[in-house]
Amino acid sequence: AQFVFSSSAMNSHNLSMLRGSSYLTSSQDVEISFTHVTSQISNQIVRDCITLDDPALLRGVRVNHVLKHWGHMLSESAGNGGTYGLSRQVPHVDAFISHNWSTPRRAKFCALALQFHLQPALCCTGSVALLLTWLSSSGKLPMLQFIDEDGNERYFGGYCLLCCPPLFIIALFCWQEIAAYCAPCLSSVCFLDKACIHQTDENRKRASIKRLAMFLRFARSMLVVYSDAYLQRLWTVYELASFLLLHPGGDLRIIHIFLPILVCSGTLLHWFGALVWCFIRLQPVSEASPSKDYGLFRSYAHLFILLPAVYIACLVLRCALRKQAVVQEHVQSFDVVKAECLVESDRALVHSNIANFMKAMKLVNKKASLQETLIRFNELVRYGLPKAIVRSSGSWGIGYLHAFAIFLSQGLLGLDTLASDLWHHTPARTLVLTFSASVLFHAAILPLLLGAGVRVIRCMLHVSEHRLVEVYLVATALGACCVGIGCFMLINKLCKLAEHSDVALAAWVTIVVMLFAATMYSFRQTITCGLGRRPSLEGTRDLSSFARQVSNEGQRGKRSSRCTIDEESDSEESSSSMNDGNLAPVQDKPLRTPGMWPTPPVVTLCADDPVESIFSSIRSDLSEIASNPDELLPKQQEDAQSSR
């Protein structure tokens, strides 16, 4: 159940208590979920960890300061007054950066640069490409002679393809230096412990460390720079635990340190393929071909020249998929007790805080021991973290913007073709069809082929024999080349038919719409995340369902003792679920009995709140219904009997 009421009905004290919730973004309407919000107020220990007593403690640092000088700040954990001076007091932070100091600096820098600089680098590259297109089409840049598939001579510049991919790589890893001088205020505000926690004042340092969860409470998202050591360090586990519990279903983004290698190598390899495509269409090369069928000759040449590049791309992709498989294995074998801690005295503090959070959020029985609570927390991580990984990297393990960047050269080649068509004064219908075919190939077909390649390679991850893997990868690379060239030739044929036939034009428009819809659906998780998805009540279903399971298990035993239906099975269920305060495993039994009223969760607001009386009356009514199952409607009793 959810209640929506105007914030004008709440006093300033209640608003300040709820301000850190991931659901509150302004002083407009306040949405309260029964399961997750009110327990922050009722548990005093949790309130002490997440309450902002001193506003000066909440500080953030610009991303361009973190990544400046190739991420020099990420080299070691020791800080000083200079690093602390880079941060400033803020009302919230855009991203909480969670990482291990044992991870190499360059790997963390590349991962953060890919996360924060990908969109600016694409925009910068697109702006320069449009400028070069205009210069080429207006005749201000010299053009080269090409021979098309029909044997006709055309003038082609190729400046976008030649200049923009290197510019994209440079902008991706040097944007922090550009932004520091051009637009320093446009950089995102993040939390990095080295810069946002005072390193010389021990009292302020201890106060900030004690309230580490407070920084997560005021963070809009959490960015995990994942390495193999991430889930093996206690403090990073504590950061992850705090975010999962304070922001259930929130904006958790996980980027593996191998992902920049995949994106950059894929971009460069596809750039090489596009350069080969242009090279074999130069007039001297085409005239030297042994066959007069230029299209067939170029197809075979393109196939055999590109095959080694595609094979290397398959090797890199297989390595990335193996890294992702290792991540899943680490998640499934996660155990907070086995996490390493540099200062052993911190272990008891972290375990105690995790247990308090779990009990405050009603994810475990309040009488459960510390060991039982940590076991339940392990289940929570194994349940929720894979869903966060899918939301962050998609079901195919790669985001849409990453695939778009890998095949950037195809779009640049389309802009060069557009400039050539404008220079030759091509008819408008032909020009639009040619450019739309290039956009379709870049933004829809190639990402779908990449996703299909991921599925094919993932099927052979369990194979360890070296020769068999090589044969499989060669076959995959050959198939990818053939399918790609075949799709390219088919699209060109359909475009030529659409130039003279309205029926073919309608078929072309239908195919374009269907392919783009399929691409958007296949990459729907990462497209939503890339557009700046913010936590909402709708997004809490993934992890809050875990809380509902636990809550329903705890109440099922109480209800079964009052029901007369199948008394023997009910008594066994009640004794197993309530024995010594332990909770039964989540997956062993159904969530709740259909047709029965669940006991309402307890909502505790401040005593002087005017809405508390409304909640009290609702709770009393629902509790009365739940405690008298014999008075339920006949239809509900019938449903309960048939379900039993």
C-alpha positions as CSV (number, residue, x, y, z in Angstrom):
1,A,0.0,0.0,0.0
2,Q,1.2,3.5,-0.8
3,F,-0.1,6.9,0.4
4,V,0.4,10.1,-1.4
5,F,-0.2,13.4,0.5
6,S,1.0,16.9,0.2
7,S,4.1,17.9,2.0
8,S,2.2,21.0,3.4
9,A,0.5,18.6,5.8
10,M,3.9,17.7,7.3
11,N,6.0,19.8,9.6
12,S,9.6,20.7,8.8
13,H,10.9,18.1,11.3
14,N,9.3,15.2,9.4
15,L,10.5,16.5,6.1
16,S,14.0,16.8,7.4
17,M,13.8,13.2,8.6
18,L,12.6,11.9,5.2
19,R,14.7,14.2,3.0
20,G,17.4,11.6,2.5
21,S,15.0,8.9,1.1
22,S,15.7,8.0,-2.5
23,Y,12.0,8.8,-3.2
24,L,12.1,12.5,-2.2
25,T,13.5,14.9,-4.8
26,S,11.7,18.2,-3.9
27,S,9.3,19.7,-1.5
28,Q,6.3,18.7,-3.6
29,D,4.3,15.5,-3.1
30,V,5.8,12.9,-0.7
31,E,5.3,9.2,-1.4
32,I,5.7,6.8,1.4
33,S,6.1,3.1,1.0
34,F,5.0,1.1,4.1
35,T,8.0,-1.2,3.8
36,H,11.1,0.9,3.7
37,V,10.7,4.5,4.8
38,T,9.3,4.6,8.3
39,S,11.7,2.1,9.9
40,Q,14.5,4.7,9.4
41,I,12.6,6.8,12.0
42,S,11.7,4.1,14.5
43,N,15.2,2.6,14.9
44,Q,17.4,5.0,16.9
45,I,20.7,3.3,16.0
46,V,20.0,3.5,12.3
47,R,18.9,7.1,12.7
48,D,22.3,7.9,14.3
49,C,24.1,6.4,11.3
50,I,22.1,8.2,8.6
51,T,21.2,11.5,10.3
52,L,23.0,14.6,9.2
53,D,23.8,16.4,12.4
54,D,26.5,18.6,11.0
55,P,25.7,19.8,7.4
56,A,29.5,20.5,6.9
57,L,30.1,16.8,6.9
58,L,28.2,16.2,3.7
59,R,30.7,17.2,1.0
60,G,31.1,16.4,-2.7
61,V,33.8,16.8,-5.3
62,R,33.6,17.4,-9.0
63,V,34.3,14.4,-11.3
64,N,36.9,16.5,-13.3
65,H,38.9,17.0,-10.1
66,V,38.9,13.2,-9.4
67,L,40.0,12.3,-12.9
68,K,42.4,15.2,-13.4
69,H,46.0,14.3,-14.3
70,W,44.9,10.8,-15.4
71,G,43.3,10.0,-12.1
72,H,46.2,10.8,-9.9
73,M,43.9,11.1,-6.9
74,L,43.0,7.4,-7.3
75,S,46.5,6.2,-6.9
76,E,46.6,5.9,-3.1
77,S,44.2,6.3,-0.2
78,A,46.3,8.7,1.8
79,G,45.0,12.3,1.6
80,N,45.8,15.7,2.9
81,G,44.3,19.2,3.2
82,G,44.8,19.8,-0.5
83,T,42.6,16.9,-1.5
84,Y,40.0,17.8,1.1
85,G,40.0,21.3,-0.2
86,L,38.8,20.1,-3.6
87,S,35.4,19.2,-2.1
88,R,32.7,21.5,-1.0
89,Q,29.6,21.3,1.1
90,V,26.6,20.1,-1.0
91,P,22.9,19.2,-0.3
92,H,23.4,15.9,-2.1
93,V,25.8,14.0,-4.4
94,D,25.0,12.8,-7.9
95,A,27.1,9.6,-7.5
96,F,28.7,7.7,-4.7
97,I,31.9,6.1,-6.1
98,S,32.6,2.8,-4.5
99,H,35.9,1.2,-5.3
100,N,38.9,-0.7,-3.9
101,W,42.2,1.1,-3.3
102,S,44.0,-2.1,-4.3
103,T,42.7,-1.8,-7.8
104,P,45.2,-0.2,-10.2
105,R,44.8,3.5,-10.8
106,R,44.7,3.3,-14.6
107,A,42.0,0.7,-14.5
108,K,39.8,2.8,-12.2
109,F,40.5,6.0,-14.3
110,C,39.5,4.3,-17.5
111,A,36.3,2.9,-16.0
112,L,35.2,6.2,-14.5
113,A,36.1,8.0,-17.7
114,L,33.9,5.6,-19.7
115,Q,31.1,6.2,-17.3
116,F,31.2,10.0,-17.0
117,H,32.8,11.0,-20.4
118,L,31.0,8.7,-22.9
119,Q,28.2,11.0,-23.6
120,P,30.3,14.2,-23.8
121,A,32.8,12.4,-26.1
122,L,30.0,11.3,-28.4
123,C,28.5,14.8,-28.5
124,C,31.9,16.3,-29.2
125,T,32.7,13.8,-32.0
126,G,29.2,14.3,-33.5
127,S,29.7,18.1,-33.6
128,V,33.0,17.8,-35.4
129,A,31.6,15.2,-37.8
130,L,28.7,17.5,-38.7
131,L,31.2,20.4,-39.3
132,L,33.3,18.2,-41.6
133,T,30.2,17.0,-43.4
134,W,29.2,20.6,-44.2
135,L,32.7,21.5,-45.3
136,S,32.9,18.5,-47.6
137,S,29.5,19.0,-49.1
138,S,30.1,22.7,-49.8
139,G,33.4,21.9,-51.7
140,K,35.7,23.6,-49.1
141,L,37.6,20.3,-48.7
142,P,39.2,18.3,-51.5
143,M,37.5,15.1,-52.5
144,L,38.9,11.7,-53.7
145,Q,37.7,9.6,-56.6
146,F,35.8,6.5,-55.7
147,I,34.1,3.8,-57.8
148,D,30.7,2.6,-56.5
149,E,29.2,-0.9,-56.9
150,D,27.8,0.0,-60.4
151,G,31.2,1.1,-61.7
152,N,30.4,4.8,-61.7
153,E,32.9,7.3,-60.5
154,R,32.0,9.4,-57.5
155,Y,33.8,11.9,-55.3
156,F,34.2,11.0,-51.7
157,G,35.9,12.9,-48.9
158,G,36.1,10.5,-46.0
159,Y,37.2,13.2,-43.5
160,C,34.7,12.2,-40.8
161,L,35.8,8.6,-40.9
162,L,39.5,9.5,-40.9
163,C,39.5,12.1,-38.1
164,C,36.6,11.5,-35.8
165,P,37.3,8.0,-34.2
166,P,40.8,9.1,-32.9
167,L,39.0,12.3,-31.7
168,F,36.5,10.2,-29.8
169,I,39.2,8.2,-28.0
170,I,41.0,11.5,-27.1
171,A,37.9,13.1,-25.8
172,L,36.9,10.1,-23.8
173,F,40.0,10.1,-21.7
174,C,40.9,13.8,-21.8
175,W,37.5,15.4,-21.2
176,Q,38.3,16.1,-17.6
177,E,41.1,18.4,-18.7
178,I,38.8,20.2,-21.2
179,A,35.9,20.5,-18.7
180,A,38.2,21.9,-16.0
181,Y,38.8,25.0,-18.1
182,C,35.8,25.3,-20.4
183,A,32.8,24.2,-18.2
184,P,33.8,23.3,-14.7
185,C,30.3,23.8,-13.3
186,L,28.8,21.2,-15.7
187,S,30.7,18.3,-14.1
188,S,28.8,15.9,-11.9
189,V,29.3,16.0,-8.1
190,C,30.4,12.7,-6.6
191,F,31.6,11.3,-3.3
192,L,35.1,10.0,-3.0
193,D,36.2,9.2,0.5
194,K,39.8,10.6,0.0
195,A,38.4,14.1,-0.9
196,C,35.1,14.2,1.0
197,I,36.3,12.9,4.4
198,H,38.8,15.0,6.4
199,Q,42.1,13.2,6.4
200,T,44.0,15.3,9.0
201,D,41.3,16.1,11.7
202,E,40.8,12.8,13.4
203,N,37.6,13.8,15.1
204,R,35.9,14.8,11.9
205,K,37.4,11.8,10.2
206,R,35.8,9.4,12.8
207,A,32.5,11.2,12.6
208,S,32.4,10.9,8.8
209,I,33.4,7.2,8.9
210,K,30.7,6.5,11.5
211,R,28.1,8.1,9.3
212,L,29.3,6.6,6.0
213,A,25.7,5.5,5.3
214,M,24.6,9.1,5.6
215,F,26.6,9.9,2.4
216,L,24.8,7.0,0.7
217,R,21.5,8.3,1.9
218,F,22.0,11.6,0.2
219,A,23.4,10.1,-3.0
220,R,21.2,9.9,-6.1
221,S,23.1,6.9,-7.4
222,M,25.9,4.6,-6.6
223,L,28.7,3.7,-9.1
224,V,30.6,0.5,-8.3
225,V,34.0,0.2,-10.0
226,Y,34.1,-3.5,-10.0
227,S,37.2,-5.7,-9.8
228,D,37.7,-9.2,-8.5
229,A,38.5,-7.9,-5.0
230,Y,35.4,-5.8,-4.6
231,L,33.2,-8.3,-2.8
232,Q,36.2,-9.5,-0.8
233,R,36.7,-6.1,1.1
234,L,34.6,-5.4,4.1
235,W,34.2,-1.7,3.7
236,T,33.1,-1.9,0.1
237,V,30.6,-4.6,1.1
238,Y,29.3,-2.2,3.8
239,E,28.9,0.6,1.2
240,L,27.0,-1.8,-1.0
241,A,24.8,-3.0,1.9
242,S,23.9,0.5,2.9
243,F,22.9,1.5,-0.6
244,L,20.8,-1.7,-1.1
245,L,19.0,-1.1,2.1
246,L,18.6,2.7,2.0
247,H,17.7,2.8,-1.8
248,P,15.9,-0.5,-2.6
249,G,15.7,-0.7,-6.4
250,G,17.8,2.5,-6.6
251,D,20.2,3.6,-9.3
252,L,23.0,1.2,-8.7
253,R,25.5,1.2,-11.7
254,I,28.2,-1.4,-11.9
255,I,31.0,-1.0,-14.4
256,H,33.7,-3.6,-14.7
257,I,37.3,-2.4,-15.1
258,F,37.5,-4.6,-18.3
259,L,34.7,-2.7,-20.0
260,P,36.8,0.2,-21.3
261,I,39.2,-2.3,-23.0
262,L,36.2,-3.9,-24.7
263,V,34.7,-0.6,-25.9
264,C,38.0,1.0,-27.1
265,S,39.3,-2.2,-28.8
266,G,35.9,-2.6,-30.5
267,T,35.9,1.0,-31.7
268,L,39.4,0.8,-33.2
269,L,38.8,-2.6,-34.8
270,H,35.6,-1.4,-36.5
271,W,37.4,1.8,-37.6
272,F,40.0,-0.5,-39.2
273,G,37.2,-2.3,-41.1
274,A,35.6,1.0,-42.3
275,L,39.0,2.2,-43.5
276,V,39.4,-1.1,-45.5
277,W,35.9,-0.5,-46.9
278,C,37.0,2.9,-48.2
279,F,40.4,1.7,-49.4
280,I,39.1,-1.0,-51.7
281,R,36.7,1.5,-53.3
282,L,39.5,3.9,-54.3
283,Q,39.8,4.2,-58.1
284,P,43.3,2.8,-58.5
285,V,42.4,-0.3,-56.3
286,S,39.1,-0.9,-58.1
287,E,40.7,-0.7,-61.5
288,A,43.4,-3.2,-60.5
289,S,40.8,-5.8,-59.5
290,P,40.9,-9.0,-61.6
291,S,37.1,-9.1,-61.8
292,K,34.8,-6.6,-63.6
293,D,32.1,-7.3,-61.0
294,Y,33.1,-4.7,-58.5
295,G,30.5,-5.6,-55.9
296,L,31.5,-9.3,-55.8
297,F,35.2,-8.5,-55.7
298,R,34.8,-6.0,-52.8
299,S,32.6,-8.4,-50.9
300,Y,35.3,-11.2,-51.0
301,A,38.1,-8.7,-50.3
302,H,36.2,-7.2,-47.4
303,L,35.5,-10.7,-46.0
304,F,39.0,-12.0,-46.0
305,I,40.6,-8.7,-44.8
306,L,38.1,-8.2,-42.0
307,L,38.1,-11.8,-40.7
308,P,41.3,-11.4,-38.6
309,A,39.9,-8.2,-37.1
310,V,36.5,-9.8,-36.2
311,Y,38.3,-12.8,-34.8
312,I,40.3,-10.5,-32.4
313,A,37.0,-8.8,-31.5
314,C,35.5,-12.2,-30.7
315,L,38.5,-13.0,-28.5
316,V,38.1,-9.7,-26.5
317,L,34.4,-10.3,-26.2
318,R,34.9,-13.8,-24.9
319,C,37.3,-12.5,-22.3
320,A,34.8,-9.8,-21.2
321,L,32.0,-12.5,-20.9
322,R,34.3,-14.7,-18.8
323,K,34.9,-11.7,-16.5
324,Q,31.1,-11.2,-16.2
325,A,30.7,-14.9,-15.4
326,V,33.3,-14.6,-12.7
327,V,31.3,-11.7,-11.3
328,Q,28.2,-13.8,-11.1
329,E,30.2,-16.6,-9.4
330,H,31.4,-14.1,-6.8
331,V,27.9,-12.9,-6.2
332,Q,26.5,-16.3,-5.7
333,S,29.3,-17.3,-3.3
334,F,29.2,-14.0,-1.4
335,D,29.7,-14.2,2.3
336,V,30.1,-11.0,4.4
337,V,31.9,-12.9,7.2
338,K,34.7,-13.9,4.8
339,A,35.3,-10.3,3.6
340,E,38.8,-9.0,4.4
341,C,39.3,-6.0,6.6
342,L,42.6,-4.0,6.9
343,V,41.8,-3.0,10.5
344,E,40.3,-6.0,12.2
345,S,38.7,-3.9,14.9
346,D,36.4,-2.4,12.2
347,R,34.8,-5.8,11.5
348,A,32.6,-5.8,14.6
349,L,31.4,-2.2,13.8
350,V,30.5,-3.0,10.2
351,H,28.7,-6.3,11.1
352,S,26.8,-4.5,13.8
353,N,25.7,-1.7,11.5
354,I,24.6,-4.2,8.8
355,A,22.5,-6.1,11.4
356,N,20.9,-2.9,12.7
357,F,19.9,-1.9,9.1
358,M,18.5,-5.3,8.4
359,K,16.4,-5.2,11.6
360,A,15.3,-1.6,11.1
361,M,14.1,-2.4,7.5
362,K,12.2,-5.5,8.8
363,L,14.2,-7.8,6.6
364,V,14.9,-10.1,9.6
365,N,13.3,-10.9,12.9
366,K,14.3,-8.4,15.6
367,K,15.2,-11.3,17.9
368,A,17.5,-12.9,15.3
369,S,21.1,-13.3,16.3
370,L,24.0,-11.6,14.5
371,Q,24.9,-14.7,12.6
372,E,21.3,-15.3,11.4
373,T,21.1,-11.6,10.3
374,L,24.3,-11.8,8.3
375,I,23.1,-15.0,6.6
376,R,19.9,-13.2,5.7
377,F,22.1,-10.3,4.4
378,N,24.0,-12.7,2.2
379,E,20.7,-13.9,0.7
380,L,19.7,-10.3,0.1
381,V,22.9,-9.6,-1.8
382,R,22.7,-12.8,-3.9
383,Y,19.0,-11.9,-4.6
384,G,19.3,-8.2,-5.5
385,L,22.8,-7.7,-6.9
386,P,22.3,-9.8,-10.1
387,K,19.2,-7.7,-10.9
388,A,21.3,-4.5,-10.4
389,I,23.9,-5.9,-12.8
390,V,21.2,-6.6,-15.4
391,R,19.9,-3.0,-15.0
392,S,23.4,-1.6,-15.3
393,S,24.8,-3.7,-18.2
394,G,21.7,-5.2,-19.8
395,S,20.8,-8.8,-20.3
396,W,23.5,-9.0,-23.0
397,G,26.2,-7.7,-20.7
398,I,26.8,-4.5,-22.7
399,G,25.0,-1.2,-22.8
400,Y,23.5,0.4,-25.9
401,L,25.7,3.5,-25.7
402,H,28.7,1.2,-25.5
403,A,27.6,-0.7,-28.6
404,F,26.8,2.7,-30.3
405,A,30.4,3.8,-29.6
406,I,31.9,0.5,-30.8
407,F,30.2,1.0,-34.2
408,L,30.8,4.7,-34.3
409,S,32.7,4.4,-37.6
410,Q,29.7,3.2,-39.4
411,G,27.8,6.3,-38.6
412,L,30.7,8.5,-39.6
413,L,30.9,6.7,-42.9
414,G,27.2,7.5,-43.4
415,L,27.9,11.2,-42.8
416,D,30.7,11.0,-45.4
417,T,28.3,9.4,-47.9
418,L,25.8,12.1,-47.1
419,A,28.4,14.8,-47.9
420,S,29.2,13.0,-51.2
421,D,25.5,12.9,-52.2
422,L,25.1,16.5,-51.4
423,W,28.1,17.4,-53.4
424,H,26.7,15.5,-56.4
425,H,23.2,17.0,-56.0
426,T,21.6,13.6,-55.5
427,P,17.8,13.6,-55.6
428,A,16.2,14.1,-52.2
429,R,14.5,10.7,-52.0
430,T,17.7,8.8,-52.8
431,L,19.7,10.9,-50.4
432,V,17.2,10.3,-47.5
433,L,17.1,6.5,-48.3
434,T,20.9,6.2,-48.4
435,F,21.4,8.1,-45.1
436,S,18.6,6.3,-43.3
437,A,20.2,3.0,-44.4
438,S,23.5,4.0,-42.9
439,V,21.8,5.1,-39.6
440,L,19.8,1.9,-39.5
441,F,22.9,-0.2,-39.9
442,H,24.8,1.8,-37.3
443,A,22.1,2.2,-34.6
444,A,20.1,-1.0,-35.0
445,I,21.5,-3.8,-37.1
446,L,25.1,-3.9,-35.8
447,P,24.0,-3.6,-32.1
448,L,21.6,-6.5,-32.7
449,L,24.4,-8.5,-34.3
450,L,26.7,-7.8,-31.4
451,G,24.0,-9.0,-29.0
452,A,23.6,-12.2,-31.0
453,G,27.3,-12.7,-31.0
454,V,27.3,-12.3,-27.2
455,R,24.7,-15.1,-27.0
456,V,26.6,-17.4,-29.3
457,I,30.0,-16.9,-27.5
458,R,28.3,-17.2,-24.1
459,C,27.2,-20.7,-25.0
460,M,30.8,-21.9,-25.1
461,L,32.2,-20.3,-22.0
462,H,32.3,-23.6,-20.2
463,V,34.6,-25.1,-22.9
464,S,38.2,-25.1,-21.7
465,E,39.9,-27.0,-24.5
466,H,42.0,-24.5,-26.4
467,R,41.7,-25.9,-29.9
468,L,37.9,-26.3,-29.7
469,V,37.6,-22.7,-28.5
470,E,39.7,-21.4,-31.4
471,V,37.6,-23.3,-34.0
472,Y,34.4,-22.0,-32.4
473,L,35.7,-18.4,-32.4
474,V,36.8,-18.7,-36.0
475,A,33.4,-20.0,-37.0
476,T,31.7,-17.2,-35.1
477,A,33.9,-14.6,-36.7
478,L,33.3,-16.0,-40.2
479,G,29.5,-16.1,-39.6
480,A,29.5,-12.6,-38.2
481,C,31.3,-11.3,-41.3
482,C,29.0,-13.1,-43.7
483,V,25.9,-12.0,-41.9
484,G,27.1,-8.4,-41.7
485,I,28.0,-8.2,-45.4
486,G,24.8,-10.0,-46.4
487,C,22.7,-7.5,-44.4
488,F,24.6,-4.6,-45.9
489,M,24.0,-5.8,-49.5
490,L,20.4,-6.6,-48.8
491,I,19.8,-3.1,-47.4
492,N,21.4,-1.5,-50.4
493,K,19.2,-3.5,-52.8
494,L,16.1,-2.6,-50.9
495,C,17.0,1.1,-50.9
496,K,17.5,1.0,-54.7
497,L,14.0,-0.6,-55.1
498,A,12.5,2.0,-52.8
499,E,13.9,4.8,-55.0
500,H,11.4,4.0,-57.7
501,S,8.6,2.0,-56.0
502,D,6.2,3.3,-53.4
503,V,5.4,-0.3,-52.3
504,A,9.1,-0.9,-51.7
505,L,9.3,2.4,-49.8
506,A,6.5,1.4,-47.5
507,A,8.2,-2.0,-46.9
508,W,11.4,-0.1,-46.1
509,V,9.8,2.2,-43.6
510,T,8.2,-0.9,-41.9
511,I,11.5,-2.7,-41.7
512,V,13.2,0.4,-40.2
513,V,10.6,0.8,-37.6
514,M,10.6,-2.9,-36.6
515,L,14.4,-3.1,-36.4
516,F,14.6,0.0,-34.2
517,A,11.8,-1.3,-32.0
518,A,13.6,-4.6,-31.6
519,T,16.9,-2.8,-30.7
520,M,15.2,-0.5,-28.2
521,Y,13.5,-3.5,-26.6
522,S,16.7,-5.6,-26.5
523,F,18.7,-2.8,-24.8
524,R,15.8,-1.4,-22.8
525,Q,17.5,-1.6,-19.4
526,T,20.7,0.2,-20.4
527,I,18.8,2.8,-22.5
528,T,16.7,3.7,-19.5
529,C,19.8,3.9,-17.3
530,G,21.7,6.0,-19.9
531,L,18.9,8.5,-20.0
532,G,19.4,9.3,-16.3
533,R,17.0,7.0,-14.6
534,R,16.2,8.1,-11.0
535,P,15.0,5.9,-8.2
536,S,11.3,5.7,-7.8
537,L,8.7,3.7,-6.0
538,E,8.1,1.8,-9.2
539,G,11.7,0.7,-9.2
540,T,11.6,-0.7,-5.7
541,R,9.9,-3.9,-6.8
542,D,13.1,-5.9,-7.4
543,L,14.5,-5.7,-3.9
544,S,11.4,-4.8,-1.9
545,S,9.9,-8.1,-3.0
546,F,12.6,-9.7,-0.8
547,A,11.3,-7.7,2.1
548,R,7.7,-8.8,1.3
549,Q,8.8,-12.4,1.3
550,V,10.4,-12.1,4.7
551,S,7.5,-10.1,6.1
552,N,4.9,-12.6,4.8
553,E,6.9,-15.5,6.2
554,G,7.0,-14.0,9.6
555,Q,3.2,-13.4,9.6
556,R,2.3,-16.7,7.9
557,G,2.8,-18.7,11.1
558,K,0.6,-16.4,13.1
559,R,-2.2,-16.6,10.6
560,S,-2.0,-20.3,10.2
561,S,-2.5,-20.9,14.0
562,R,-5.9,-19.0,13.7
563,C,-7.2,-20.8,10.6
564,T,-9.2,-24.0,10.7
565,I,-8.2,-25.0,7.1
566,D,-5.7,-27.8,7.0
567,E,-4.7,-27.4,10.7
568,E,-2.0,-30.0,10.6
569,S,0.0,-28.4,7.7
570,D,-0.5,-25.0,9.3
571,S,0.9,-26.1,12.6
572,E,4.0,-27.6,11.0
573,E,4.5,-24.4,8.9
574,S,4.1,-22.2,12.0
575,S,6.5,-24.2,14.1
576,S,9.1,-24.3,11.4
577,S,8.9,-20.6,10.6
578,M,8.8,-19.3,14.2
579,N,11.2,-21.7,15.9
580,D,13.7,-19.8,18.1
581,G,12.9,-16.6,16.2
582,N,14.5,-18.0,13.0
583,L,13.0,-17.3,9.6
584,A,12.5,-20.1,7.0
585,P,14.4,-19.8,3.7
586,V,12.8,-17.6,1.2
587,Q,12.6,-20.0,-1.6
588,D,11.2,-23.0,0.3
589,K,7.6,-21.9,0.7
590,P,5.1,-19.6,-1.1
591,L,4.9,-16.0,-0.3
592,R,1.4,-16.0,1.3
593,T,-1.8,-17.9,1.2
594,P,-4.0,-16.6,-1.7
595,G,-7.3,-15.1,-0.5
596,M,-6.0,-14.2,3.0
597,W,-5.5,-10.7,4.2
598,P,-1.8,-10.0,5.0
599,T,-1.0,-8.4,8.3
600,P,-0.3,-4.7,7.5
601,P,3.3,-3.5,8.0
602,V,3.7,-1.1,10.9
603,V,4.2,2.5,10.0
604,T,5.6,4.8,12.7
605,L,5.7,8.5,12.1
606,C,6.4,11.2,14.7
607,A,3.9,11.4,17.5
608,D,2.8,14.9,16.7
609,D,2.3,14.3,13.0
610,P,-1.3,14.9,11.8
611,V,-1.2,12.0,9.5
612,E,-0.4,9.5,12.3
613,S,-4.0,9.4,13.4
614,I,-5.1,8.4,9.9
615,F,-2.5,5.6,9.7
616,S,-3.4,4.4,13.2
617,S,-7.1,4.0,12.2
618,I,-6.1,2.2,9.1
619,R,-3.8,-0.1,11.0
620,S,-6.4,-0.9,13.6
621,D,-9.0,-1.7,10.9
622,L,-6.6,-3.9,8.9
623,S,-5.3,-5.6,12.1
624,E,-8.9,-6.4,13.1
625,I,-9.6,-8.0,9.7
626,A,-6.4,-10.0,9.8
627,S,-7.0,-11.2,13.3
628,N,-10.5,-12.5,12.4
629,P,-10.2,-14.7,9.4
630,D,-13.6,-16.4,10.1
631,E,-15.3,-13.1,9.3
632,L,-13.8,-12.9,5.8
633,L,-16.1,-12.8,2.9
634,P,-17.4,-16.3,1.7
635,K,-15.7,-15.8,-1.7
636,Q,-12.3,-15.3,0.0
637,Q,-12.8,-18.3,2.2
638,E,-13.6,-20.3,-0.9
639,D,-10.4,-19.1,-2.6
640,A,-8.4,-20.0,0.5
641,Q,-9.9,-23.5,0.7
642,S,-9.3,-24.2,-3.0
643,S,-5.7,-22.9,-2.7
644,R,-5.1,-25.2,0.2
